[in-house]
Amino acid sequence: MKITVSKKIGNTEYSFDVENAEPKTAFKEAIDLDAQIPSICLACKSTNLRFFTNEDEEKNIYVKLTCLDCKAFRKMGKNKVGDGWFFRAWVKWNVETKLEEPVFKPTETESKKEDDIPF
């Protein structure tokens, strides 16, 4: 089964195809994809977002979603097992400390793992 997920991020409309022989798995993967990709900045609530990429000498590709208004960003990570990926937390660069600092600290309920939620 093939499902196309369309998502507007900033001024760009993206289409992602999810394919899996098992319809239920394809549907789950499409929902996960849609939920993973933010369309609003958590720091300032702006929708003025843009993807940036770069590649190092070893051909590793790095992807970052940046808010063009407040400069908060989320880096994309790849799961160690399988082909999955995820976005890390929203952060901002602190010029004084020269460190990335989280813009949002989850509450105890929000920080629970998906497995801990009883449904």
QUIHU-V963836 format. One record per pair of residues at least 24 apart in sequence whose C-alpha atoms are under 10 Angstrom apart, sorted by the first residue. I is the first residue (numbers start at 1). J is the second residue. D is the distance in Angstrom with one decimal. If there is no record, write none. Layout:
<<I	J	D> <I	J	D>>
This chain:
<<1	25	9.1> <1	26	6.5> <1	27	8.7> <2	26	7.1> <2	27	8.9> <2	30	9.4> <3	27	7.3> <3	29	9.2> <3	30	6.8> <3	31	10.0> <4	30	7.6> <5	30	6.5> <5	31	8.5> <5	33	7.8> <5	34	6.8> <6	34	8.2> <7	33	9.9> <7	34	7.4> <7	37	8.2> <7	38	9.1> <7	39	7.8> <8	37	9.8> <8	38	9.4> <8	39	6.8> <8	47	9.3> <8	49	9.6> <9	37	8.5> <9	38	7.7> <9	39	5.2> <9	40	8.0> <9	47	7.2> <9	48	7.7> <9	49	6.0> <9	50	6.8> <9	51	8.5> <9	65	9.3> <10	39	7.2> <10	40	8.5> <10	46	9.0> <10	47	5.6> <10	48	4.7> <10	49	4.4> <10	50	5.9> <10	51	8.9> <10	66	9.8> <10	67	8.7> <10	68	9.1> <11	47	8.7> <11	48	7.4> <11	49	7.8> <11	50	8.1> <12	49	9.1> <12	50	8.2> <12	51	9.7> <29	84	9.9> <32	86	9.8> <33	84	9.9> <33	85	9.3> <33	86	9.1> <36	76	10.0> <36	85	9.0> <36	86	6.7> <36	87	6.8> <36	88	9.9> <37	65	9.1> <37	76	9.8> <37	86	8.6> <37	87	7.6> <38	65	8.7> <38	74	9.4> <38	87	9.0> <39	65	9.8> <39	67	10.0> <40	67	8.4> <41	65	9.4> <41	66	8.3> <41	67	6.2> <41	68	9.4> <41	69	9.1> <41	70	8.7> <41	71	9.5> <41	72	7.5> <41	73	8.2> <41	74	9.4> <41	90	8.1> <42	67	9.2> <42	72	8.4> <42	73	9.4> <42	74	10.0> <42	89	9.4> <42	90	6.9> <42	91	9.5> <42	103	7.7> <42	104	7.4> <43	67	8.8> <43	69	10.0> <43	70	7.6> <43	71	9.2> <43	72	6.7> <43	73	9.1> <43	90	7.4> <43	91	8.4> <43	92	8.9> <43	102	9.3> <43	103	5.8> <43	104	7.1> <44	69	8.0> <44	70	6.7> <44	71	9.6> <44	72	8.5> <44	103	9.4> <45	69	9.6> <45	70	9.6> <46	70	8.3> <49	73	9.0> <51	75	9.7> <63	87	9.4> <64	88	9.6> <65	90	9.2> <66	90	9.1> <66	91	9.7> <66	92	9.7> <67	92	10.0> <72	100	9.6> <72	101	9.5> <72	102	9.0> <72	103	7.7> <73	100	9.6> <73	102	9.7> <73	103	9.4> <74	102	9.9>>
